[in-house]
């Protein structure tokens, strides 16, 4: 049996009341191979395609579009995209579904709740973004150290402002990150340790704690 995954991310126009959008729930999806995820004005349909049969996925896309139309909820077709995750060899990309008579744009990656998901399920774009943000915040940690704040306050600042960035969605991407990317992340932690003068939890330990907490 061959499989691929298709993700359709649809966005509602901001002027529409979001309480209306909340009426459409996961229970409205009629097929086990299709999942629906909502957050604010974003809605994502995920379909597992088996043996090239994508009929269930397309039906759910059509049902969502029809439901929105019937409930005065306007979809933003220009911000609706589809990404196909398919590791099979020699496959021809299927035609995209349509929203309001416009074919959905096919993309190689998109951001989902702050995390960049790519067709090849590589996490380098997400990790590079997190590292850039963390490095920018390291400046403020160094300034606080120059101001001779107590080490405990520096640890609190690091935990709230820098560690929170490095561990954003860590249970999603850490296990699939390359050794090189994990080393890049850990260098930020080591730099913070040098500034503060104390040992800090490794990202490996933080990821394991987050997994067990979930």
Backbone as a ProteinNet text record, in pm:
[ID]
protein_1_A
[PRIMARY]
XXXXXXXXXXXXXXXXXXXXXXXXXXXXXXXXXXXXXXXXXXXXXXXXXXXXXXXXXXXXXXXXXXXXXXXXXXXXXXXXXXXXXXXXXXXXXXXXXXXXXXXXXXXXXXXXXXXXXXXXXXXXXXXXXXXXXXXXXXXXXXXXXXXXXXXXXXXXXXXXXXXXXXXXXXXXXXXXXXXXXXXXXXXXXXXXXXXXXXXXXXXXXXXXXXXXXX
[TERTIARY]
84.2	0	88.5	59.8	138.3	61.3	135.4	72.4	140.7	65.5	120.4	25	70.3	-10.4	-29.5	-154.3	-183.1	-239.1	-185.4	-228.6	-283.5	-405.7	-468.3	-489.3	-424.1	-433.9	-517.6	-631.9	-723.7	-735.4	-755.8	-763.5	-891.9	-956.5	-1075.4	-1036	-1116.2	-1092.8	-1111.3	-1028.6	-1025.1	-1153.5	-1227.8	-1346.2	-1461.6	-1448.1	-1555.4	-1548.5	-1662.7	-1667.4	-1612.5	-1510.5	-1445.6	-1533.4	-1633.6	-1723.2	-1801.4	-1824.2	-1892.4	-1802.6	-1672.8	-1578.7	-1570.8	-1591.2	-1577.6	-1690.2	-1795.5	-1906.6	-1861.3	-1770	-1718.9	-1617.2	-1646.6	-1560.9	-1502.7	-1407.5	-1343.8	-1446.3	-1552.6	-1654.3	-1724.5	-1708.2	-1772.8	-1701.9	-1577.9	-1505.6	-1560.7	-1590.6	-1662.8	-1574.5	-1444.6	-1358.7	-1236.8	-1201.1	-1090.2	-955.7	-942.5	-814.3	-793.3	-892.6	-883.6	-900.2	-808.7	-815.2	-828	-901.6	-919.7	-867.9	-785.2	-727.7	-758.9	-815.2	-849.3	-768.4	-728	-668.9	-695.1	-773.7	-808.7	-868.6	-806.3	-863.1	-797.5	-719.2	-656.9	-726.7	-749.2	-804.8	-718.3	-678.1	-592.5	-658.7	-671.1	-719.8	-600.2	-587.9	-478	-537.4	-498	-552	-443.3	-464.2	-373.5	-425.9	-347.7	-389.8	-331	-415.9	-371.6	-408.1	-311	-333.2	-389.3	-340.2	-378.2	-526.2	-594.8	-736.8	-750.3	-767.9	-778.3	-921.1	-1017.2	-1157	-1206.7	-1169.2	-1215.6	-1160.1	-1033.2	-969.9	-1039.1	-1061.9	-1125.9	-1269.5	-1339.1	-1476.5	-1476.6	-1381	-1377.5	-1340.6	-1251.6	-1220.7	-1345.7	-1416.5	-1539.2	-1644.8	-1655.5	-1755.1	-1724.6	-1595.8	-1558	-1588.8	-1554.9	-1583.6	-1733.8	-1810.9	-1956.7	-2015.4	-1964.3	-2014.8	-1988.9	-1869.7	-1836.2	-1927.7	-1951.9	-2039.5	-2180.9	-2229.5	-2365	-2381.3	-2270.2	-2275.9	-2213.7	-2209.9	-2160	-2018.8	-1938.1	-1799.3	-1711	-1639.6	-1564.9	-1422.2	-1387	-1249.8	-1163.5	-1041.2	-945.8	-870.4	-915.7	-857.8	-710.7	-670.9	-532.4	-436.5	-488.8	-403.9	-427.5	-496.7	-519.8	-415.5	-343	-235.4	-246.5	-179.6	-174.4	-29.2	7.7	140.9	126.9	201	196.9	326.4	314	429.3	425.3	517.6	514.4	657.9	698.1	833.6	841.2	733.5	737.2	818	871.1	949.4	860.4	898.3	832.2	681.3	640.6	497.9	467.8	351.7	307.1	218.5	250.1	166.9	23.1	-73.2	-213.3	-257.6	-362.2	-412.3	-465.6	-447.1	-492.5	-643.4	-703.4	-845.7	-866.7	-991.9	-1024.3	-1101	-1083	-1159.7	-1220.7	-1352.1	-1421.9	-1375.3	-1370.4	-1334	-1188.8	-1107.3	-965.5	-882	-792.1	-706.6	-621.7	-609.6	-528.5	-380.3	-306.1	-162.9	-88.3	-2.8	79.3	210.9	249.9	371.9	463	590.1	687	697.9	644.9	647.4	543.6	501.6	418.9	437	403.7	415.7	285.3	297.6	181.2	206.2	132.6	148.4	294.3	358.6	495.1	603	565	662.4	655.8	770.5	774.9	778.3	678.2	669.9	702.6	794	837.5	796.5	798.6	761	849.3	977.5	1069.8	1080.8	998.2	994.9	1132	1205.3	1330.9	1301.1	1376.2	1344.7	1446.8	1538.7	1640.6	1581	1477.9	1420.6	1365.7	1295.4	1242.3	1355.2	1455.2	1565	1645.8	1671.8	1745.7	1670.3	1538.3	1456.9	1463.8	1456.9	1464.3	1601.2	1707.1	1842.3	1859.3	1808.7	1819.4	1750.2	1630.4	1557.5	1630.6	1682.5	1752.7	1880.3	1953.8	2076.8	2048.7	1938.7	1902.3	1876.9	1817.5	1786.3	1908.4	2009.9	2133.3	2197.5	2177.8	2231.7	2181.5	2051.9	1993.9	2044.6	2068.4	2125.4	2263.9	2344.1	2478	2470.3	2372.3	2357	2318	2233.5	2195.4	2314.9	2400	2520.5	2613.7	2625.8	2709.4	2654.4	2520.5	2457.5	2469.9	2538.2	2567.9	2442	2344.5	2228.2	2268.9	2202.6	2234.4	2216.3	2294.7	2289.1	2149.5	2079.2	1945.7	1850.2	1862.7	1778.4	1814.8	1943.2	1985.3	1929.3	1927.3	1868.8	1720.3	1651.5	1509	1484.9	1568.8	1556.8	1581.8	1687.4	1718.9	1603	1548.2	1439.5	1317.4	1282.6	1161.2	1177.4	1294	1310.9	1387.9	1482.7	1566.4	1530.5	1525.5	1492.1	1353.3	1260	1124.3	1122.6	1216.2	1228.7	1288.2	1397.3	1466.2	1379.3	1285.6	1202.3	1063.4	1043.3	912.7	880.6	771.5	729.1	837.7	918.1	1033.2	992.1	874.6	829.6	795.1	778.7	746.9	873.7	974.2	1087.8	1217.2	1233.3	1364.9	1408.4	1319.3	1356.5	1399.8	1346.7	1381.6	1492.4	1546.3	1653.5	1785	1869	2000	2093.3	2200	2299.9	2357.7	2384	2440.1	2346.2	2217.2	2122.1	2109	2112.9	2107.7	2230.9	2344.8	2466.8	2457.1	2399.8	2380.9	2292.6	2187.6	2098.4	2169.3	2244.3	2309.8	2418.1	2474.8	2575	2515.1	2388.3	2320.7	2314.4	2282.1	2274	2410.9	2515.6	2650.5	2692.9	2656.1	2688.3	2619.4	2494.6	2421.5	2484.8	2532.5	2600.1	2725.2	2799.3	2920.5	2886.7	2777.7	2737.4	2689.7	2608.1	2547.3	2644	2728.6	2819.4	2756.5	2651.3	2583.5	2547.8	2530.9	2486.4	2337.7	2299.4	2159.8	2114.4	1984.1	1934.3	1965.5	2008.1	2031.7	1898.1	1899.8	1776.7	1727.7	1820.8	1781.8	1699.9	1746	1672.8	1537.1	1533.5	1407.8	1307.5	1357.7	1268.4	1211.2	1295.3	1248.2	1146.5	1170.4	1075.3	942.3	948	824.8	746	816.4	749	680.2	748	689.5	572.9	581.3	472	347.5	368.9	255.6	186.9
-118.5	0	124.4	220.5	343.5	458.5	548.8	659.4	790.9	897.5	1031.9	1116.1	1233.5	1319.8	1453.6	1503	1634.3	1722.9	1844.1	1940	2063.3	2097.3	2216.8	2316.2	2431.2	2534.1	2649	2671.5	2774.5	2884	3006.1	3120	3197.7	3236.3	3319.2	3466	3549.3	3692.7	3740.9	3835.3	3876.9	3945.4	4004.1	4078.4	3986.9	3858.2	3764.2	3726.7	3718.7	3684.6	3544	3531.1	3401.2	3304.3	3354.9	3264.2	3178.2	3229.8	3149.9	3035	3064.7	2961.4	2847.7	2878.5	2775.2	2673.1	2702.3	2607.5	2482.2	2499.8	2385.2	2313.4	2192.3	2119.9	1996.7	1934.4	1813.5	1704.5	1703.3	1600.1	1611.5	1726.8	1744.9	1669	1625.9	1550.7	1409.1	1361.4	1235.4	1116.6	1133.2	1022.1	1016	894.3	876.5	918.8	919.5	954.1	1104.4	1182.4	1328.5	1389.4	1477	1546.2	1696	1762	1906.3	1972.1	2075.2	2148.1	2295.5	2357	2499.2	2574.6	2698.6	2790.2	2931.8	3007.2	3144.7	3146.8	3221.3	3231.3	3134.8	3039.8	2938.4	2804.2	2736.1	2600.6	2512.5	2397.1	2306.8	2170.3	2122.3	1987	1900.2	1785.8	1693.8	1561.9	1518.7	1395.6	1293	1169.5	1058.9	990.2	996.4	940.7	801	700.8	562.2	512.1	447.3	389.1	490.6	614.9	723.3	759.9	716.2	749.5	871.2	986.3	1110.3	1163.2	1077.5	1121.2	1172	1104.5	1148	1286	1306.9	1436.9	1547.3	1524.4	1626.6	1653.5	1550	1570.8	1660.8	1639.1	1721	1865.6	1886.5	2023.8	2090	2018.8	2073.5	2099.2	2009.7	2027.1	2149.8	2171	2287.6	2416.3	2419.4	2537.9	2561.9	2455.1	2467.5	2513.5	2457.8	2496.6	2643.9	2690.8	2832	2921.3	2882.7	2961.6	2967.3	2854	2850	2918.9	2950.5	3016.4	3156	3215	3352.3	3370.8	3267.7	3273.2	3273.3	3382.2	3399	3346.6	3253.9	3203.5	3297.1	3316.8	3397.1	3304.2	3298.3	3204.8	3234.2	3361.4	3397.8	3348.9	3325.4	3278.4	3131.1	3062.8	2919.6	2843.3	2753.4	2680.5	2531.6	2452.5	2307.9	2261.8	2169.8	2109.8	1958.2	1893.3	1747.9	1688.9	1595.9	1523.5	1383.3	1354.9	1228	1182.4	1072.4	1021.2	906.3	881.7	778.9	828.6	735.4	771.6	777.3	866	875.5	892.2	991.2	1020.5	1153.5	1160.5	1283.5	1359.8	1486.3	1562.2	1570.5	1539.7	1547.1	1692.1	1718.3	1855.9	1903.2	2029.9	2080.2	2096.6	2089.3	2121.7	2271	2313.1	2452.9	2514	2644	2722.9	2839.1	2845.7	2953	2962.4	2846.6	2835.6	2872.5	2885.4	2915.7	2797.9	2744.2	2633.7	2676.8	2588.6	2618.5	2615.1	2713.2	2721	2610	2539.4	2434.4	2495.6	2465.3	2522.8	2411.5	2444.9	2349	2355.8	2462.1	2475.8	2577.8	2569.8	2676.3	2678.1	2792.2	2807.5	2765.4	2683	2635.1	2658.7	2752.3	2788.5	2820.3	2896.4	2940.4	2844.1	2725.2	2624.3	2606.6	2609.9	2591.2	2442.1	2395.9	2255.8	2249	2161.1	2150.5	2016.4	2010.9	1887.9	1770.1	1796.9	1687.9	1663.7	1734.9	1720	1744.4	1839.9	1884.4	2004.4	2016	2119.7	2232.4	2236.7	2341.4	2482.1	2507.1	2642.5	2687.1	2598	2631.6	2657.2	2569.5	2582.2	2708.8	2740.7	2863.2	2986.6	2984.6	3097.1	3111.2	2999.1	3002.7	3052.3	3006.5	3048.8	3198.7	3249.9	3393.5	3475.5	3433	3504.7	3496.5	3378	3360.5	3443.8	3449.1	3527.7	3675.8	3723.8	3864.1	3893.9	3798.1	3818.2	3799.7	3732.6	3717.5	3853.3	3948.5	4083.8	4140.3	4123.1	4178.4	4104.4	3973.7	3898.8	3953.1	3983	4037.2	4176.3	4254.9	4388.1	4378.4	4283.3	4264.3	4217.6	4135.4	4090.3	4208.5	4297.6	4416.3	4505.9	4502.9	4583.3	4517.6	4402	4330.4	4280.6	4234.1	4170.9	4036.9	3992.6	3862.8	3749	3643.9	3529.4	3468.9	3464.6	3405.6	3483.4	3615.5	3696.9	3675.9	3655.5	3626.9	3493.2	3394.8	3264.8	3280.5	3358.5	3380.9	3449.4	3548.5	3616.4	3518.1	3438.4	3340	3243.1	3192.2	3094.2	3153.7	3276.5	3338.1	3390.3	3443.5	3515.7	3437.4	3355.8	3285	3136.7	3070.5	2927.6	2903.6	2993.6	2977.6	2981.7	3055.5	3058.8	2927.9	2884.4	2762.9	2638.5	2638.6	2520	2532.5	2633.8	2651.4	2531.1	2461.9	2342.2	2234.8	2226.5	2135.4	1988.7	1953.4	1814.5	1776.3	1875.2	1848.7	1821.9	1908.5	1904.7	1846.1	1837.8	1802.1	1661.5	1565.5	1427.2	1412.8	1497.1	1489	1583	1660.1	1754.3	1680.9	1735.7	1675.8	1703	1624.3	1645	1785.9	1830	1964.6	2072.1	2059.9	2160.6	2158.4	2039.8	2031.7	2097.4	2081.2	2144.8	2296.2	2344.6	2489.1	2545.5	2474.2	2517.7	2516.2	2409.5	2394.9	2500.2	2552.4	2658.3	2783.7	2808.9	2922.5	2900.4	2778.1	2745.3	2762.8	2714.3	2726.6	2873.4	2953.3	3096.4	3161.7	3122.7	3177.4	3132.5	3008.7	2959.5	3042.1	3077.6	3157.6	3297	3354.4	3488.2	3485.4	3386.8	3380.2	3325.6	3230.6	3167.1	3050.9	2994	2879	2777.8	2652.6	2548.7	2565.5	2536.6	2547.5	2413.7	2385.1	2258.7	2248.7	2131.1	2109.9	2098.9	2123.8	2112.4	1968.1	1873	1731.6	1702.9	1753.4	1732.4	1802.3	1922.2	1997.2	1928.1	1872.6	1801.6	1676.9	1601.6	1480.1	1513.6	1621.7	1662.7	1703.7	1772.2	1815.1	1695.9	1595.9	1475.5	1401.2	1386.2	1314.7	1392.2	1526	1607.9	1591.9	1582.7	1564.7	1430.8
0	0	0	-89.1	-97.7	-34.4	27	97.4	62.6	69	72.6	156.3	194.8	281.1	212.6	212	155.5	265.4	275.3	377.5	308.7	338.6	283	396.5	387.2	490.8	437.1	500.3	453.6	558.6	512	603.8	578.4	689.3	681.3	680.6	616	622.5	765	808.2	948.3	992.7	898.2	942.1	979.8	953.1	984.9	1132.6	1196.4	1338.7	1360.4	1445.4	1465	1541.8	1612.1	1683.5	1586.3	1465.4	1363.4	1320.5	1306.2	1262.6	1362.2	1489.1	1591.4	1585	1509.2	1496.9	1423	1325.9	1249.9	1337.2	1376.2	1469.5	1403.5	1473	1420.4	1393.1	1470.8	1453	1318.4	1250.5	1121.7	1009.5	1032.7	931	926.4	806.3	790.7	754.6	749	708.7	799.6	841.5	935.8	878.1	746.2	684.8	672.7	712.8	703	841.7	878.5	1006.6	982.6	1071.3	1062.2	1189.2	1172.1	1285.2	1268.3	1372.3	1368	1472	1434.8	1532	1483.1	1560.7	1525.1	1384.2	1291.4	1156.7	1058.7	1108.2	1022.8	1040.5	930.1	932.9	843.8	893.7	817.6	805.9	682.7	655.5	618.1	682.3	654.1	606.7	488.1	432.1	405.5	449.9	418.6	293.7	186.4	58.2	42.6	29.7	13.9	-124.6	-190.3	-323.2	-422.3	-411.8	-502.7	-496.6	-393.2	-379	-287.4	-347.1	-270.8	-264.6	-295.2	-300.6	-165.8	-55.8	76.7	110.2	79.6	106	27.2	-100.8	-183.5	-138.7	-96.2	-47.4	75.1	165.2	286.6	255.1	159.2	117.1	61.3	-25.6	-84.5	22.1	120	225.4	310.2	339.2	417.9	342.3	214.5	132.9	126.2	106	98.4	230.6	341.6	473.6	499.6	465	485.6	403.3	279	192.9	248.5	300.1	353.8	486.8	553.8	684.6	682.2	563.1	546.6	601.3	585.3	630.2	506.5	484.3	360.1	373	285.9	280.7	197.2	239.9	163.8	69.3	-55.3	-151.6	-178.6	-171.3	-199.9	-91.9	28.5	137.8	169.1	80.2	96.1	15	78.7	11.8	42	-40.6	-19.9	-29.4	58.7	54.2	51.7	-35.7	-49.2	5.6	98.4	152.1	92.7	3.8	-68.7	-94.5	-30.7	-46	-146.9	-218.3	-321.4	-441.3	-518.8	-635.9	-759.9	-851.6	-982.5	-969.6	-894.6	-883	-951	-1012	-1077.5	-980.1	-951.1	-857.1	-905.4	-819.3	-859.2	-870.8	-947.4	-957.8	-823.5	-791.3	-661.2	-658	-539.1	-526.7	-548.3	-552.7	-579.2	-463.6	-447.3	-351.7	-427.4	-429.9	-499.3	-645.2	-711.4	-853	-882	-778.2	-797.1	-748	-832.4	-787	-667.8	-571	-453.4	-490.9	-443.9	-472	-398.6	-471.7	-411.4	-364.1	-241.1	-183.3	-132	-113	-60.6	90.8	151.3	297	338.9	464.9	521.8	672.9	732.3	876.6	942.4	1045.2	1119	1266.8	1324.5	1465.6	1499	1410.4	1435.1	1392.2	1346.7	1304.5	1153.4	1086.8	942.3	910.2	837.4	795.7	647.3	609.7	471	411	277.9	208.4	246.4	267.4	299.9	450	528.9	675	737.7	680.9	740.6	829.9	939.2	1037.8	1040.4	944.4	942.9	934.5	852.2	849	984.2	1052.8	1185.1	1284.2	1285.2	1380.8	1354.7	1228.3	1196.2	1243.1	1228.4	1275.1	1426.6	1498	1644.2	1691	1624.8	1661.7	1641.1	1530.6	1503.5	1612	1651.3	1755.9	1889.8	1920.8	2048.3	2052.9	1942.3	1937.8	1958.8	1905	1924.9	2072	2141.9	2283.6	2373.6	2323.4	2400.3	2429.1	2341.4	2363.5	2495.5	2520.9	2643.3	2767	2753.9	2865.7	2900.8	2799.1	2824	2887.2	2843.9	2902.4	3049.9	3081.9	3222.3	3305	3244.5	3316	3342.7	3244.5	3262.9	3373.6	3388.9	3494	3630.8	3634.3	3759.2	3830.7	3752.6	3813.9	3873.2	3980.1	4040.6	3940.3	3958.4	3866.9	3859.7	3973.9	3974.4	3884.7	3884.1	3796.8	3650.3	3623.3	3486.1	3438.8	3527.9	3493.8	3463.5	3544.6	3522	3388.1	3355.7	3226.6	3112.8	3124.9	3020.9	3000.4	3110	3100.2	3031.5	3067.8	3015.1	2872.9	2840	2714.2	2608.4	2648.1	2550.3	2541.7	2656.5	2655.8	2597.5	2624.6	2571.5	2419.3	2359.8	2214.1	2163.4	2224.7	2180	2191.8	2285	2307.3	2245.4	2163.7	2099.7	2010.9	2040.6	1964.9	1960.9	2065.2	2063.9	2053.3	2103.5	2093.4	1949.8	1863.4	1722.8	1642.6	1657.8	1565.9	1622.4	1753.9	1808.7	1767.8	1775.2	1742.8	1597.6	1509.1	1367.9	1326.3	1420.7	1388.3	1365.2	1279.8	1254.8	1372.7	1380.8	1486.6	1476.5	1355.7	1335.5	1388.3	1358.5	1404.9	1557.2	1616.5	1763.1	1825.1	1760.7	1810.7	1799.4	1691.1	1674	1785.1	1817.4	1924.9	2059.5	2084.5	2214.2	2235.1	2125.2	2138.7	2201.9	2175.7	2239.2	2390	2429.6	2572.5	2637.9	2572.1	2628.6	2639.6	2541.1	2547.4	2666.2	2689.4	2804.2	2935.4	2940.1	3060.7	3090.8	2986.6	3005.8	3056.8	3006.6	3050	3194.6	3227.8	3361.2	3465.3	3422.7	3516.9	3590.5	3532	3592.1	3484.1	3526.5	3433.7	3405.9	3282.3	3240.9	3183.2	3186.8	3130.9	2981.9	2938.6	2795.6	2723.5	2593.7	2515.7	2511.3	2513.7	2518.4	2643.2	2757.8	2883.1	2880.4	2824.7	2818.7	2726.5	2616.4	2524.5	2589.2	2658.8	2725.4	2833.9	2907.4	3010.6	2949.4	2835.3	2768.8	2716.6	2663.1	2612.6	2726.1	2838	2951.8	3011.5	3004.5	3055.6	2970.3	2836.6	2746	2769
[MASK]
++++++++++++++++++++++++++++++++++++++++++++++++++++++++++++++++++++++++++++++++++++++++++++++++++++++++++++++++++++++++++++++++++++++++++++++++++++++++++++++++++++++++++++++++++++++++++++++++++++++++++++++++++++++

